[in-house]
Amino acid sequence: MLTAFDSVPARDRVIVALDCDAWEAIALADKLEGHAKWLKIGMTLYYAEGPAIVKMFKRRGFNVFLDLKFHDIPHQVQGAARSAAASGADMLTMHTVGGTAMMEAGQRGAEEGAAEYGGDVPATLGITVLTSMSPEALAATGVARPLPEQVAALAAQAKEAGISGVVASPQEAAALREILGPDAFIVTPGVRPAGAALGDQSRVATPAQAFANGASHIVVGRPITEAPDPVAAFEAIAAELE
């Protein structure tokens, strides 16, 4: 299925995950400026530095994926999304298991924060099943459905709630593209170049496979950030996608 993202070069849809402290993140951004378009700020970095780190990377011309995985009562998620959007973030996340009302509140908050910031409404993404989880790990939490069915059910709820898309394993991207249609964001962590260590990821694919499966954007962290030459590692991935 053709998607709304196919006109954007694949290299500009690779999100580099900065799951590290501020000094290392800034040093990596210095190196990747002019190469990577997107940076991901997760809990490790955001909880240490707050909105200032988002604003700094925005001033330097990066798009920012703020991955805080909101999961709370709707009122709290609405406020959190409003604050995240007001920082200038271009993407933000919430857990789909929080339910439709919570996701709808997150969307409202994102719209409110964007109006306050004076920018575009960020893409609002629902976390389905973490890419670190195996079918056995999911079953151990009490979820009786097979993992792909759980992902599909949660994605359908995200669509019902009117958010922009989902975060899911690249292995589920093709099925999700059929469920969500051509305009939805499908952001896939768990992406590893061929031969790279899996780390704590369980359901993985290569960058080219993830895009072929229907991903709109892919997230790559340690294979780039822990490489001896992060720029060379990024460009190797970009070359694979051309």
MIPA-903195 format. One line per 8 residues: number of its first residue (from 0); their letters; for each residue x, y, z of N, C-alpha, C. Coordinates in steps of 0.001 Angstrom, whole numbers, padded with zeros to 6 digits. Example, Ala and Ser with C-alpha at 12.3 -4.5 7.8 and 13.67 -1.06 7.14 Angstrom:
<pts>
0	AS	013190:-005690:007800:012300:-004500:007800:013200:-003300:007800 ~ 012850:-002250:007080:013670:-001060:007140:012900:000030:007870
</pts>
This chain:
<pts>
0	MLTAFDSV	000840:-001198:000000:000000:000000:000000:000879:001254:000000 ~ 000601:002176:-000941:001282:003456:-000927:000830:004247:000285 ~ 001743:005042:000848:001417:005818:002036:001643:007299:001779 ~ 001138:008110:002689:001299:009552:002593:002747:009978:002806 ~ 003599:009058:003219:004981:009392:003568:005975:009032:002471 ~ 005515:008373:001412:006427:007851:000409:007181:008937:-000350 ~ 006636:010148:-000382:007314:011238:-001087:008467:011822:-000281 ~ 008569:011458:000997:009653:011962:001861:010803:010962:001811
8	PARDRVIV	012034:011409:001539:013150:010459:001495:013233:009625:002765 ~ 013527:008347:002598:013570:007446:003754:014583:007910:004793 ~ 015714:008475:004363:016723:008912:005324:016182:009998:006249 ~ 015202:010761:005760:014599:011817:006578:013500:011287:007475 ~ 013303:009972:007460:012323:009335:008338:012994:008340:009285 ~ 014314:008488:009428:015070:007715:010419:015219:008585:011665 ~ 014719:008108:012781:014757:008847:014043:015873:008260:014906 ~ 016822:009081:015292:017945:008621:016118:017579:008790:017589
16	ALDCDAWE	017588:007689:018327:017193:007693:019729:018370:008088:020619 ~ 018199:009185:021340:019243:009679:022246:018905:009245:023671 ~ 019072:007973:023950:018770:007443:025279:020028:007488:026138 ~ 020402:008720:026522:021677:008952:027210:021569:010253:027987 ~ 022676:010659:028623:022620:011913:029370:022804:013106:028433 ~ 022638:014306:028982:022590:015502:028149:023896:015764:027414 ~ 025020:015594:028100:026299:015897:027451:026523:015000:026246 ~ 026228:013717:026416:026390:012783:025299:025385:013098:024193
24	AIALADKL	024150:013440:024568:023125:013753:023573:023513:014970:022746 ~ 024025:015994:023408:024433:017205:022687:025608:016907:021768 ~ 026557:016103:022241:027703:015741:021409:027255:014957:020173 ~ 026293:014048:020366:025775:013287:019228:025038:014200:018261 ~ 024247:015128:018789:023534:016059:017920:024509:016907:017116 ~ 025619:017324:017751:026643:018080:017036:027137:017313:015818 ~ 027364:016019:016009:027892:015190:014922:026848:014927:013845 ~ 025595:014732:014266:024548:014314:013334:023872:015478:012623
32	EGHAKWLK	024148:016693:013053:023533:017850:012406:023905:017865:010928 ~ 022910:018043:010081:023122:017991:008638:023006:016601:008053 ~ 022863:015597:008911:022689:014209:008458:021308:013708:008884 ~ 021083:013602:010175:019788:013134:010684:018816:014311:010793 ~ 017564:014056:010455:016525:015083:010575:015793:014984:011911 ~ 015678:013744:012446:014890:013489:013649:015764:012993:014792 ~ 015460:013456:016001:016050:012932:017220:014926:012501:018154 ~ 015154:011417:018872:014184:010974:019874:014717:011263:021272
40	IGMTLYYA	013896:011936:022062:014190:012184:023467:013268:011292:024286 ~ 013850:010424:025064:013077:009533:025914:013122:009968:027361 ~ 012690:009068:028222:012580:009399:029643:013926:009735:030275 ~ 014971:008987:029927:016275:009198:030556:016723:010642:030422 ~ 016631:011156:029218:017112:012511:028940:016109:013569:029399 ~ 014822:013344:029141:013826:014361:029460:013672:014553:030964 ~ 013700:013460:031726:013535:013596:033172:014714:014330:033806 ~ 015858:014302:033147:017015:015030:033665:017015:016499:033243
48	EGPAIVKM	016542:016775:032017:016726:018118:031453:015433:018879:031219 ~ 014307:018199:031126:013028:018870:030938:012840:019477:029561 ~ 011838:020370:029423:011508:020939:028116:012659:021673:027450 ~ 013622:022133:028216:014724:022912:027636:015485:022115:026588 ~ 015610:020793:026782:016374:019990:025825:015607:019879:024510 ~ 014274:019820:024584:013466:019807:023359:013653:021122:022614 ~ 013526:022218:023333:013626:023533:022707:014999:023761:022094 ~ 016044:023257:022741:017386:023432:022206:017550:022717:020872
56	FKRRGFNV	017086:021457:020812:017221:020709:019558:016330:021306:018469 ~ 015174:021845:018845:014333:022510:017852:015031:023738:017279 ~ 015688:024526:018139:016402:025711:017660:017499:025327:016680 ~ 018050:024136:016844:019127:023694:015967:018609:023039:014686 ~ 017304:023022:014516:016737:022565:013250:016296:021125:013198 ~ 016383:020400:014328:015935:019007:014350:014429:018926:014579 ~ 013830:017855:014070:012505:017454:014527:012690:016579:015766 ~ 011777:016709:016714:011936:016004:017982:010760:015074:018236
64	FLDLKFHD	011085:013816:018457:010128:012800:018884:010280:012676:020392 ~ 009291:013163:021133:009330:013140:022600:008569:011902:023067 ~ 009307:010911:023502:008749:009581:023774:008644:009359:025279 ~ 007550:009866:025867:007348:009759:027312:006267:008754:027689 ~ 005541:008237:026722:004591:007135:026938:003590:007443:028051 ~ 002813:008492:027865:001834:008885:028876:000855:007743:029145 ~ 000538:007534:030411:-000433:006507:030806:-000968:006898:032179 ~ -002146:007513:032187:-002725:008006:033437:-004203:008282:033170
72	IPHQVQGA	-004877:008875:034124:-006263:009250:033895:-006312:010320:032797 ~ -007440:010439:032081:-007494:011377:030952:-007073:012801:031305 ~ -007493:013316:032456:-007147:014693:032822:-005636:014886:032879 ~ -004937:013932:033481:-003480:014047:033595:-002811:013939:032227 ~ -003292:013030:031392:-002685:012858:030070:-002937:014084:029201 ~ -004101:014687:029327:-004371:015913:028570:-003369:017005:028956 ~ -003134:017168:030249:-002177:018173:030692:-000754:017862:030267 ~ -000385:016583:030350:000968:016197:029943:001180:016434:028459
80	ARSAAASG	000189:016071:027649:000312:016274:026207:000351:017758:025861 ~ -000416:018549:026587:-000387:019997:026358:001005:020554:026630 ~ 001609:020141:027735:002951:020617:028070:003983:020140:027065 ~ 003860:018877:026640:004808:018327:025670:004723:019073:024352 ~ 003498:019333:023887:003330:020047:022627:003825:021488:022734 ~ 003615:022097:023885:004065:023478:024080:005580:023599:024082 ~ 006284:022494:024340:007752:022524:024281:008260:022542:022846 ~ 007377:022253:021887:007771:022221:020486:007958:020839:019919
88	ADMLTMHT	007663:019795:020693:007835:018425:020208:006995:018181:018958 ~ 007536:017392:018038:006854:017084:016781:006107:015755:016824 ~ 006464:014892:017758:005762:013637:018004:005732:013420:019499 ~ 004651:012813:019992:004603:012399:021385:003836:011086:021482 ~ 004014:010392:022610:003462:009043:022747:002619:008886:024004 ~ 001688:007946:023907:000860:007545:025046:000575:006054:024902 ~ 000265:005379:025995:-000031:003949:025942:-001481:003722:025529 ~ -001693:002932:024491:-003053:002652:024036:-003856:001905:025097
96	VGGTAMME	-003195:001143:025975:-003940:000406:026996:-004597:001338:028002 ~ -004288:002632:027945:-004999:003590:028781:-006435:003811:028344 ~ -006772:003364:027126:-008149:003434:026673:-008445:004609:025766 ~ -009602:004512:025111:-009982:005507:024112:-010136:006900:024718 ~ -010791:007001:025863:-011001:008313:026478:-009676:008979:026828 ~ -008716:008188:027290:-007411:008745:027620:-006714:009252:026362 ~ -006778:008469:025280:-006131:008905:024038:-006798:010148:023467 ~ -008124:010214:023539:-008826:011414:023085:-008380:012636:023885
104	AGQRGAEE	-008179:012452:025190:-007699:013553:026026:-006282:013958:025627 ~ -005448:012976:025312:-004104:013282:024857:-004113:014092:023566 ~ -005013:013756:022659:-005129:014516:021405:-005558:015954:021689 ~ -006528:016123:022572:-006956:017484:022924:-005801:018279:023517 ~ -005048:017638:024405:-003918:018333:025011:-002868:018732:023990 ~ -002602:017848:023034:-001623:018163:021990:-002068:019375:021177 ~ -003355:019433:020881:-003874:020569:020118:-003795:021857:020931 ~ -004086:021770:022218:-004000:022953:023080:-002557:023441:023191
112	GAAEYGGD	-001633:022500:023369:-000233:022885:023508:000332:023492:022239 ~ -000076:022963:021089:000397:023512:019819:-000101:024941:019624 ~ -001348:025199:020046:-001874:026560:019943:-001082:027507:020840 ~ -000700:027020:022014:000099:027834:022936:001488:028102:022369 ~ 002071:027068:021745:003423:027171:021195:003429:027984:019902 ~ 002311:027933:019185:002243:028619:017900:002789:027781:016762 ~ 002765:026452:016925:003276:025567:015888:002231:024557:015470 ~ 002685:023583:014681:001794:022530:014229:001476:021572:015368
120	VPATLGIT	000326:020938:015294:-000025:019911:016269:000908:018720:016075 ~ 001555:018247:017135:002462:017105:016968:001695:015840:016616 ~ 002382:014909:015990:001815:013588:015764:001631:012915:017118 ~ 000451:012371:017341:000128:011694:018599:000111:010193:018337 ~ 000953:009470:019043:001192:008060:018739:000833:007191:019933 ~ 000136:006099:019667:-000229:005160:020705:000732:003984:020744 ~ 001311:003726:021908:002155:002546:022095:001249:001319:022134 ~ 001523:000337:021293:000720:-000893:021309:001352:-001876:022293
128	VLTSMSPE	002262:-002718:021819:002993:-003636:022702:004477:-003325:022540 ~ 005155:-003084:023633:006566:-002713:023589:007373:-003726:022782 ~ 008317:-003218:021978:009099:-004113:021127:010049:-005001:021918 ~ 010234:-004713:023196:011055:-005593:024037:010286:-006828:024488 ~ 008968:-006828:024297:008144:-007916:024827:008001:-009053:023816 ~ 008204:-010252:024289:007958:-011459:023506:006522:-011907:023743 ~ 006007:-012838:022931:004663:-013375:023208:004549:-013958:024619 ~ 005611:-014590:025090:005588:-015178:026432:005495:-014100:027503
136	ALAATGVA	006238:-013000:027301:006206:-011909:028269:004833:-011255:028308 ~ 004204:-011107:027138:002866:-010533:027106:001872:-011448:027823 ~ 001945:-012739:027549:001035:-013687:028192:001195:-013665:029705 ~ 002408:-013456:030177:002659:-013442:031619:001971:-012270:032313 ~ 001601:-011226:031542:000885:-010090:032141:-000609:-010347:032247 ~ -001067:-011487:031730:-002476:-011828:031796:-003241:-011587:030517 ~ -002561:-011138:029454:-003219:-010922:028165:-003335:-012265:027458 ~ -004562:-012699:027220:-004776:-014032:026648:-004664:-014051:025130
144	RPLPEQVA	-004903:-012902:024493:-004841:-012856:023027:-003423:-013070:022534 ~ -003233:-013702:021372:-001906:-013739:020747:-001398:-012317:020519 ~ -000089:-012139:020566:000500:-010815:020492:000038:-010019:019267 ~ 000036:-010586:018048:-000415:-009793:016899:-001861:-009321:017031 ~ -002718:-010141:017632:-004110:-009741:017823:-004216:-008612:018835 ~ -003403:-008649:019869:-003398:-007579:020857:-002959:-006265:020214 ~ -001912:-006317:019411:-001441:-005118:018720:-002541:-004562:017822 ~ -003195:-005428:017053:-004244:-004977:016138:-005416:-004362:016891
152	ALAAQAKE	-005814:-004973:018004:-006943:-004453:018780:-006622:-003077:019358 ~ -005399:-002907:019859:-005013:-001621:020432:-004888:-000555:019346 ~ -004395:-000950:018169:-004299:000005:017062:-005680:000467:016623 ~ -006639:-000443:016613:-008001:-000066:016247:-008569:000951:017238 ~ -008241:000790:018507:-008694:001767:019506:-008035:003126:019280 ~ -006755:003114:018900:-006060:004372:018606:-006731:005094:017441 ~ -007115:004327:016420:-007813:004925:015277:-009146:005503:015703 ~ -009875:004773:016535:-011167:005245:017035:-011017:006536:017833
160	AGISGVVA	-009919:006644:018575:-009691:007829:019401:-009283:009046:018580 ~ -008896:008841:017328:-008553:009964:016467:-007141:010478:016607 ~ -006243:009661:017194:-004841:010089:017260:-004140:009767:015931 ~ -002894:010213:015791:-002231:010190:014486:-001771:008818:014036 ~ -001520:007919:014977:-001005:006616:014597:-000505:005852:015795 ~ 000435:004958:015544:000883:004046:016595:002394:003875:016558 ~ 002893:003338:017655:004249:002814:017736:004124:001307:017889 ~ 004829:000563:017050:004711:-000897:017085:005947:-001517:016477
168	SPQEAAAL	006084:-002802:016665:007186:-003543:016066:007099:-003502:014540 ~ 008250:-003462:013864:008209:-003529:012396:007585:-004818:011886 ~ 007584:-005840:012696:006982:-007103:012272:005468:-006993:012152 ~ 004861:-006021:012837:003417:-005834:012757:003016:-004693:011832 ~ 003991:-004023:011220:003697:-002801:010468:002777:-003042:009283 ~ 002957:-004136:008562:002133:-004375:007372:000667:-004552:007754 ~ 000414:-005337:008785:-000972:-005533:009229:-001563:-004223:009732 ~ -000772:-003425:010421:-001266:-002153:010943:-001558:-001162:009827
176	REILGPDA	-000763:-001194:008768:-001023:-000301:007637:-002388:-000610:007025 ~ -002740:-001878:006971:-004058:-002258:006451:-005169:-001751:007377 ~ -004947:-001811:008670:-005961:-001379:009641:-006098:000143:009652 ~ -004967:000840:009616:-004963:002275:009868:-005036:003132:008606 ~ -004696:002554:007451:-004767:003300:006205:-003479:004032:005866 ~ -003455:004697:004707:-002213:005269:004180:-001706:006510:004891 ~ -002571:007190:005651:-002171:008468:006245:-001648:008341:007671 ~ -001781:007175:008270:-001405:007016:009676:000110:006957:009850
184	FIVTPGVR	000577:007535:010940:001965:007339:011360:002085:005923:011933 ~ 003081:005191:011464:003441:003908:012063:004940:003973:012329 ~ 005285:004205:013574:006683:004424:013968:007191:003142:014605 ~ 008303:002646:014098:008776:001331:014528:010154:001400:015176 ~ 010208:001175:016501:011491:000869:017146:011839:-000591:016840 ~ 012840:-001103:017513:013217:-002485:017263:013807:-002664:015871 ~ 014467:-001622:015374:015093:-001681:014049:016592:-001843:014241 ~ 017137:-002856:013593:018555:-003153:013723:019147:-003447:012347
192	PAGAALGD	020220:-002760:011952:020887:-003133:010715:021336:-004593:010763 ~ 021451:-005216:009612:021858:-006617:009563:023172:-006810:010314 ~ 023205:-007778:011224:024412:-008092:011974:024557:-007335:013270 ~ 023670:-006361:013537:023773:-005586:014778:023247:-006396:015954 ~ 023764:-006100:017143:023292:-006776:018353:021851:-006382:018634 ~ 021064:-007321:019145:019653:-007061:019417:019445:-006252:020689 ~ 020394:-006298:021637:020209:-005614:022910:018984:-006168:023608 ~ 018097:-005275:024104:016907:-005734:024821:015677:-005804:023919
200	QSRVATPA	015885:-005741:022609:014768:-005816:021686:014454:-007263:021344 ~ 013177:-007548:021160:012745:-008912:020878:012207:-009060:019463 ~ 011346:-008128:019018:010699:-008231:017708:011318:-007179:016802 ~ 012240:-007593:015932:013084:-006655:015195:012986:-006880:013690 ~ 013522:-005900:012936:013679:-006000:011488:014790:-005045:011089 ~ 015295:-005202:009872:016271:-004245:009364:015546:-002967:008948 ~ 016286:-001853:008763:015626:-000613:008328:014830:-000782:007032 ~ 015420:-001420:006035:014723:-001592:004760:013477:-002451:004918
208	QAFANGAS	013565:-003502:005730:012399:-004347:005960:011286:-003568:006642 ~ 011640:-002736:007616:010628:-001976:008350:009859:-001049:007415 ~ 010569:-000338:006553:009881:000544:005609:009067:-000258:004601 ~ 009604:-001368:004127:008861:-002205:003185:007586:-002743:003814 ~ 007617:-002948:005131:006449:-003466:005835:005373:-002404:006075 ~ 005700:-001147:005808:004688:-000105:005968:004974:000947:007008 ~ 006150:000913:007635:006492:001940:008624:006550:003309:007958 ~ 006089:004319:008673:006271:005694:008202:007623:006230:008639
216	HIVVGRPI	008052:005855:009848:009327:006274:010424:009909:005092:011181 ~ 011227:005049:011278:011885:004023:012078:012742:004699:013146 ~ 012917:003999:014256:013738:004503:015359:014953:003607:015500 ~ 016127:004211:015441:017377:003473:015603:018190:004170:016681 ~ 018612:003422:017683:019374:004008:018772:020805:003534:018806 ~ 021045:002491:019586:022411:002065:019866:023255:001720:018636 ~ 022698:001131:017568:023536:000886:016392:024152:002160:015809 ~ 023537:003313:016087:024127:004591:015666:024871:005245:016818
224	TEAPDPVA	024208:005396:017956:024778:006212:019034:025974:005562:019711 ~ 026051:004233:019684:027186:003548:020300:028227:003105:019277 ~ 028050:003490:018026:029032:003150:016994:030286:004007:017167 ~ 031457:003500:016765:032678:004309:016837:032544:005624:016069 ~ 031811:005594:014967:031562:006785:014157:030057:006873:013912 ~ 029315:007610:014750:027864:007660:014602:027399:008172:013242 ~ 028111:009134:012690:027720:009665:011378:027854:008593:010309 ~ 028969:007854:010334:029151:006778:009361:028076:005712:009519
232	AFEAIAAE	027702:005414:010762:026658:004419:011002:025316:004907:010465 ~ 025009:006184:010696:023766:006736:010153:023778:006693:008633 ~ 024878:007113:008036:024942:007158:006580:024905:005767:005963 ~ 025402:004769:006672:025317:003385:006174:023859:002950:006119 ~ 023101:003318:007123:021663:003003:007110:020970:003747:005991 ~ 021303:005038:005845:020695:005827:004778:021006:005244:003395 ~ 022246:004791:003223:022630:004195:001943:021853:002919:001663 ~ 021584:002137:002698:020809:000916:002540:019395:001214:002055
240	LE	018892:002380:002410:017507:002743:002092:017346:003402:000738 ~ 018450:003767:000096:018365:004479:-001188:018212:003498:-002351
</pts>
